[in-house]
Amino acid sequence: MPVPQWDGRPERFRPPPGFVLFAPVIISLLVQVPAAIVIAAWTHAGWLAGALHVALAALGPIALLASVRFPGPTVVVVAAAALADLLIGPDLGPPYVALVFAIVLAVARGAVVWATASVVIAWAAALSIGAVLGETWHPFRIALATLALAASFGIGSFVRTRRARFAEFRAEAQRRRKAAEQRERVRIARELHDVIGHALSQINVQASVGLHLMDRDPEQARTALGSIKETSKTALDEVRSVLGVIRDGEAPLAPQAELAELPRLIAGVRSPALQPELLDRLESPPRRAVQFAAYRIAQEALTNVVRHAGAARAIVTLDRAGDDLVLTVDDDGAGFDDHEGSGILGMRERAALLGGSVEIGASPIGGTRVTARLPWGGVE
């Protein structure tokens, strides 16, 4: 069955990498450089001072281009440029927004130590060098700048937390998808094992009968060949159904088997060497999911009887015990050898999916007994 990529939840919008890289650069340049030019002209600064002020205004935004690969060193360069712009340029100037972007990007990418050390050193240097140079900044301006820097760290931490949560969600979604794919692979392998294994066992039995009776009883041999044809056709239909679900998620081509199909199943394994019989004590059938599981368990049990038991007799019994469907398959063959192959594992898995169980033990008629208990009201 198709597995949803994000467990049915819409994927969160993520801006393209180019936007994340260039948007801070462009915004910083548009805010700082034109303002630096206007302020230099308004304050009648010389060409050298004005050019230096504009260069410092452009240095920080350009340095942001390296923030993706080197977020820590980038915040050092931008902080140094902001400090130089503050101390060298005119006292009145635009906010150095490139520093805000550098802090946010550095903290969001895990370079918290770089960002903290750079900002603390630059801020302490601005206060101490500014005092030496005789700069008198209003306390409100200092408090506002400090608050803006602290807010930059807060925004960066928020972005980092959101990224971490989204990465965790993606990882969990991938784990769930892989688990669902693994469960689907196991289900498909179980279906193919049951269908193909049983069909080949039936074909082998009927082919042996046909070869044995070819000369003595041509009519019986013809019946065996007809059974082979019917068995192979049914198996091909079921295999195509399974493969159709794998390929396109198509609906099954053949309906799921029910308990009403058990007589046909038993007739298919009947041969001169093996005489199976069905004892149906049910007054009404359980839900379809339970019927399908019971049919597959009986199918695998009979396949094991044909292939391994060497039995002459097999009895399939259907009964109800309280809220459970009880299916037993007895044979008088070689008995149980404590070895559980993929077929028995598949029977246990089918029962477990419905909250039931399968037990293997000695049969009262001398061979092996398979007992499956399935909740009568299992999930559809």
C-alpha positions as CSV (number, residue, x, y, z in Angstrom):
1,M,0.0,0.0,0.0
2,P,1.3,3.5,-0.6
3,V,2.9,5.0,2.5
4,P,2.4,8.8,3.1
5,Q,5.7,10.6,3.3
6,W,4.8,12.8,6.3
7,D,2.1,10.7,8.1
8,G,-0.7,12.7,6.5
9,R,0.6,16.0,7.8
10,P,1.3,18.8,5.2
11,E,5.0,19.6,4.8
12,R,6.1,22.8,6.4
13,F,7.0,25.6,4.0
14,R,10.7,26.1,3.7
15,P,12.1,29.1,1.8
16,P,14.7,28.3,-1.0
17,P,18.4,28.3,0.1
18,G,19.1,31.3,-2.1
19,F,16.6,33.4,-0.2
20,V,18.1,32.5,3.1
21,L,21.5,33.4,1.9
22,F,20.8,36.6,-0.1
23,A,17.8,38.2,1.7
24,P,19.9,39.3,4.8
25,V,22.6,40.6,2.5
26,I,20.3,42.6,0.3
27,I,18.2,44.0,3.3
28,S,21.4,45.1,5.1
29,L,22.8,46.8,2.0
30,L,19.6,48.6,1.3
31,V,19.4,49.9,4.9
32,Q,23.0,50.7,5.6
33,V,24.7,51.9,2.4
34,P,22.2,54.5,1.2
35,A,21.8,55.8,4.7
36,A,25.6,56.0,5.1
37,I,25.8,58.0,1.8
38,V,23.1,60.4,2.9
39,I,24.6,60.9,6.3
40,A,28.1,61.5,4.9
41,A,26.7,64.1,2.6
42,W,24.5,65.7,5.3
43,T,27.3,66.0,7.8
44,H,29.7,67.3,5.1
45,A,32.3,64.6,5.8
46,G,35.3,64.6,3.6
47,W,35.7,62.2,0.7
48,L,38.0,59.9,2.7
49,A,35.8,59.8,5.8
50,G,32.6,59.4,3.7
51,A,34.2,56.6,1.6
52,L,35.4,54.8,4.8
53,H,31.9,55.1,6.3
54,V,30.2,53.7,3.2
55,A,32.8,50.9,3.0
56,L,32.1,49.9,6.6
57,A,28.4,50.0,6.0
58,A,28.9,47.6,3.0
59,L,31.5,45.3,4.7
60,G,29.1,43.7,7.1
61,P,26.3,42.8,4.6
62,I,28.9,41.4,2.2
63,A,30.5,39.3,5.0
64,L,27.0,37.7,5.5
65,L,27.6,35.8,2.3
66,A,29.9,33.5,4.3
67,S,27.4,32.9,7.1
68,V,26.1,29.6,5.7
69,R,29.5,27.8,5.8
70,F,31.3,29.9,8.5
71,P,28.6,31.4,10.8
72,G,31.1,31.9,13.7
73,P,33.9,33.8,11.9
74,T,31.2,35.8,10.0
75,V,29.7,37.2,13.2
76,V,33.3,38.2,14.3
77,V,33.9,40.1,11.1
78,V,30.4,41.8,11.2
79,A,30.8,42.7,14.8
80,A,34.3,44.2,14.1
81,A,32.8,46.2,11.2
82,A,29.9,47.4,13.3
83,L,32.3,48.5,16.1
84,A,34.5,50.4,13.6
85,D,31.4,52.0,12.0
86,L,30.3,53.2,15.4
87,L,33.6,54.6,16.5
88,I,34.9,56.0,13.2
89,G,31.8,57.3,11.4
90,P,29.5,60.1,12.4
91,D,27.8,59.9,15.8
92,L,24.4,59.8,14.0
93,G,24.1,56.7,11.8
94,P,21.7,54.0,10.7
95,P,21.4,50.8,12.8
96,Y,23.9,48.2,11.8
97,V,21.3,45.6,10.9
98,A,23.9,43.2,9.4
99,L,25.0,42.5,13.0
100,V,21.5,41.5,13.9
101,F,21.4,39.1,10.9
102,A,24.9,37.7,11.8
103,I,23.9,37.0,15.4
104,V,20.6,35.3,14.4
105,L,22.2,33.2,11.7
106,A,25.2,32.2,14.0
107,V,23.0,31.2,16.9
108,A,20.5,29.4,14.6
109,R,23.4,27.4,13.2
110,G,24.9,26.5,16.5
111,A,27.7,29.0,16.7
112,V,26.5,30.4,20.0
113,V,29.9,30.7,21.6
114,W,31.3,32.7,18.6
115,A,28.3,35.0,18.6
116,T,28.3,35.6,22.4
117,A,32.1,36.2,22.6
118,S,32.1,38.5,19.6
119,V,29.2,40.7,20.8
120,V,30.4,40.9,24.4
121,I,33.9,41.9,23.3
122,A,32.6,44.4,20.7
123,W,30.1,45.9,23.1
124,A,32.7,46.2,25.9
125,A,35.2,47.7,23.4
126,A,32.6,50.2,22.2
127,L,31.9,51.4,25.7
128,S,35.5,51.6,26.8
129,I,37.0,53.0,23.6
130,G,34.0,55.4,23.3
131,A,34.7,56.7,26.8
132,V,38.4,57.3,25.9
133,L,37.4,59.1,22.7
134,G,35.0,61.3,24.6
135,E,31.8,59.8,23.1
136,T,28.7,60.6,25.1
137,W,25.9,58.3,24.3
138,H,22.5,58.7,25.8
139,P,21.6,55.9,28.3
140,F,18.4,55.3,26.4
141,R,20.5,54.6,23.2
142,I,22.7,52.2,25.1
143,A,19.8,50.4,26.6
144,L,18.0,50.2,23.2
145,A,21.1,48.8,21.5
146,T,21.6,46.2,24.3
147,L,17.9,45.2,24.1
148,A,18.2,44.8,20.3
149,L,21.3,42.6,20.7
150,A,19.6,40.5,23.3
151,A,16.5,40.1,21.0
152,S,18.8,39.0,18.2
153,F,20.0,36.1,20.4
154,G,16.4,35.3,21.3
155,I,15.3,35.2,17.7
156,G,18.3,33.0,16.8
157,S,17.5,30.6,19.7
158,F,13.9,30.4,18.6
159,V,14.9,29.6,15.0
160,R,17.4,27.0,16.2
161,T,14.8,25.3,18.4
162,R,12.3,25.3,15.5
163,R,14.9,23.7,13.2
164,A,15.7,21.1,15.8
165,R,12.1,20.2,16.3
166,F,11.4,20.0,12.6
167,A,14.5,17.8,12.1
168,E,13.3,15.6,14.9
169,F,9.8,15.4,13.3
170,R,11.4,14.6,9.9
171,A,13.5,11.8,11.5
172,E,10.5,10.4,13.3
173,A,8.4,10.5,10.1
174,Q,11.2,8.7,8.2
175,R,11.4,6.1,11.0
176,R,7.6,5.6,10.8
177,R,7.7,5.4,7.0
178,K,10.5,2.8,7.1
179,A,8.6,0.8,9.7
180,A,5.5,0.9,7.6
181,E,7.5,-0.2,4.5
182,Q,9.0,-3.0,6.5
183,R,5.6,-4.2,7.7
184,E,4.3,-4.0,4.2
185,R,7.3,-6.0,2.9
186,V,6.7,-8.7,5.6
187,R,3.0,-8.8,4.7
188,I,3.7,-9.2,1.0
189,A,6.4,-11.9,1.6
190,R,3.9,-13.7,3.8
191,E,1.2,-13.5,1.2
192,L,3.5,-14.7,-1.6
193,H,4.8,-17.5,0.6
194,D,1.4,-18.8,1.4
195,V,0.0,-18.5,-2.1
196,I,3.0,-19.9,-4.0
197,G,3.9,-22.5,-1.4
198,H,0.5,-23.9,-1.2
199,A,-0.1,-23.8,-5.0
200,L,3.2,-25.6,-5.7
201,S,2.4,-28.2,-3.1
202,Q,-1.0,-28.9,-4.6
203,I,0.5,-29.0,-8.1
204,N,3.1,-31.4,-6.9
205,V,0.5,-33.7,-5.3
206,Q,-1.8,-33.7,-8.3
207,A,1.1,-34.1,-10.8
208,S,2.2,-37.2,-8.8
209,V,-1.4,-38.5,-8.9
210,G,-1.6,-37.9,-12.7
211,L,1.7,-39.7,-13.4
212,H,0.7,-42.6,-11.2
213,L,-2.7,-43.1,-12.8
214,M,-1.8,-42.1,-16.4
215,D,-1.9,-45.7,-17.7
216,R,-4.3,-47.4,-15.2
217,D,-7.0,-44.7,-14.9
218,P,-6.7,-42.0,-17.6
219,E,-9.9,-40.3,-16.4
220,Q,-8.6,-39.8,-12.9
221,A,-5.3,-38.6,-14.4
222,R,-7.3,-36.1,-16.5
223,T,-9.0,-34.9,-13.3
224,A,-5.6,-34.4,-11.6
225,L,-4.5,-32.3,-14.6
226,G,-7.6,-30.2,-14.4
227,S,-6.9,-29.6,-10.7
228,I,-3.4,-28.5,-11.6
229,K,-4.8,-26.0,-14.1
230,E,-7.3,-24.6,-11.7
231,T,-4.8,-24.4,-8.9
232,S,-2.2,-22.6,-11.1
233,K,-4.9,-20.2,-12.3
234,T,-6.0,-19.3,-8.8
235,A,-2.4,-18.9,-7.7
236,L,-1.6,-16.6,-10.6
237,D,-4.7,-14.4,-9.9
238,E,-3.7,-14.1,-6.2
239,V,-0.1,-13.3,-7.1
240,R,-1.2,-10.6,-9.6
241,S,-3.4,-9.1,-6.9
242,V,-0.5,-8.8,-4.5
243,L,1.8,-7.4,-7.2
244,G,-0.9,-5.0,-8.3
245,V,-1.0,-3.5,-4.8
246,I,2.8,-3.2,-4.8
247,R,2.9,-1.6,-8.2
248,D,0.1,0.9,-8.3
249,G,-1.9,0.4,-5.1
250,E,-4.6,-1.2,-7.1
251,A,-7.6,-3.0,-5.6
252,P,-7.1,-6.8,-5.4
253,L,-8.2,-8.5,-8.6
254,A,-9.5,-11.5,-6.6
255,P,-11.6,-11.2,-3.4
256,Q,-10.0,-12.3,-0.2
257,A,-10.6,-15.9,0.7
258,E,-13.2,-16.8,3.2
259,L,-14.0,-19.8,5.3
260,A,-16.6,-20.9,2.6
261,E,-13.5,-21.6,0.4
262,L,-12.2,-24.2,2.8
263,P,-13.9,-27.2,1.0
264,R,-12.2,-26.2,-2.2
265,L,-8.9,-25.8,-0.5
266,I,-9.2,-29.3,1.1
267,A,-10.3,-30.9,-2.2
268,G,-7.2,-29.4,-3.8
269,V,-4.8,-31.3,-1.5
270,R,-6.8,-34.6,-1.6
271,S,-4.9,-37.5,-3.1
272,P,-4.8,-41.3,-2.8
273,A,-2.1,-40.8,-0.2
274,L,-3.8,-38.1,1.8
275,Q,-7.5,-37.9,2.8
276,P,-8.3,-34.5,4.5
277,E,-11.7,-33.7,5.9
278,L,-13.4,-30.6,7.2
279,L,-15.5,-30.4,10.5
280,D,-17.4,-27.1,10.4
281,R,-19.2,-26.5,13.7
282,L,-19.9,-22.8,13.2
283,E,-23.4,-21.5,13.1
284,S,-22.4,-18.3,11.4
285,P,-19.1,-16.9,10.1
286,P,-16.9,-14.3,11.9
287,R,-15.8,-11.0,10.3
288,R,-14.0,-11.1,7.0
289,A,-10.6,-10.2,8.4
290,V,-10.8,-13.2,10.8
291,Q,-12.1,-15.5,8.0
292,F,-9.2,-14.5,5.7
293,A,-6.6,-15.1,8.5
294,A,-8.1,-18.4,9.4
295,Y,-8.2,-19.5,5.7
296,R,-4.5,-18.6,5.3
297,I,-3.5,-20.4,8.5
298,A,-5.4,-23.5,7.4
299,Q,-3.8,-23.2,4.0
300,E,-0.3,-23.1,5.4
301,A,-1.0,-25.9,7.9
302,L,-2.2,-28.1,5.1
303,T,0.8,-27.2,2.9
304,N,3.0,-28.3,5.8
305,V,1.1,-31.6,6.0
306,V,1.5,-32.3,2.3
307,R,5.2,-31.3,2.2
308,H,6.6,-32.6,5.5
309,A,4.2,-34.8,7.5
310,G,3.9,-37.8,5.3
311,A,0.3,-38.1,6.7
312,A,-2.5,-40.2,5.4
313,R,-5.2,-38.3,7.2
314,A,-5.8,-34.6,8.1
315,I,-8.7,-33.0,9.9
316,V,-9.6,-29.3,9.7
317,T,-12.0,-28.2,12.5
318,L,-13.8,-24.9,12.9
319,D,-15.4,-24.1,16.2
320,R,-16.3,-21.1,18.4
321,A,-15.2,-20.9,22.0
322,G,-16.7,-17.8,23.7
323,D,-15.5,-14.8,21.7
324,D,-12.8,-16.7,19.8
325,L,-12.8,-18.6,16.5
326,V,-10.8,-21.8,17.1
327,L,-9.2,-23.5,14.1
328,T,-7.4,-26.8,14.5
329,V,-5.6,-28.8,11.9
330,D,-4.6,-32.3,12.9
331,D,-2.7,-34.9,11.0
332,D,-1.4,-38.4,11.7
333,G,2.0,-37.9,10.2
334,A,5.6,-37.6,11.4
335,G,4.8,-35.3,14.3
336,F,6.2,-31.9,15.4
337,D,10.0,-31.5,15.5
338,D,10.2,-28.1,17.3
339,H,11.5,-26.4,14.1
340,E,9.6,-23.3,13.1
341,G,10.2,-22.1,9.6
342,S,8.8,-19.1,7.8
343,G,5.4,-20.7,7.3
344,I,4.8,-21.2,11.0
345,L,6.2,-17.7,11.7
346,G,3.7,-16.3,9.1
347,M,0.8,-18.1,10.8
348,R,1.8,-16.6,14.2
349,E,2.1,-13.1,12.6
350,R,-1.3,-13.4,11.0
351,A,-2.9,-14.3,14.3
352,A,-1.0,-11.7,16.3
353,L,-2.2,-8.9,13.9
354,L,-5.8,-9.7,15.0
355,G,-4.8,-10.2,18.7
356,G,-4.9,-14.0,18.5
357,S,-2.4,-16.8,18.8
358,V,-1.2,-20.0,17.1
359,E,0.1,-23.0,19.0
360,I,1.9,-26.1,17.6
361,G,1.8,-29.4,19.4
362,A,1.1,-33.1,19.4
363,S,-2.2,-34.2,17.8
364,P,-4.5,-36.8,19.4
365,I,-4.5,-38.7,16.1
366,G,-0.7,-39.2,16.2
367,G,0.9,-36.4,14.3
368,T,0.9,-32.5,14.7
369,R,-1.9,-30.2,15.8
370,V,-2.0,-26.6,14.8
371,T,-4.4,-24.6,17.0
372,A,-5.3,-21.0,16.0
373,R,-7.4,-18.8,18.3
374,L,-8.6,-15.6,16.6
375,P,-10.9,-12.9,18.2
376,W,-14.3,-13.3,16.7
377,G,-14.8,-9.6,16.3
378,G,-11.3,-8.9,14.8
379,V,-10.7,-5.7,12.9
380,E,-12.0,-5.6,9.3
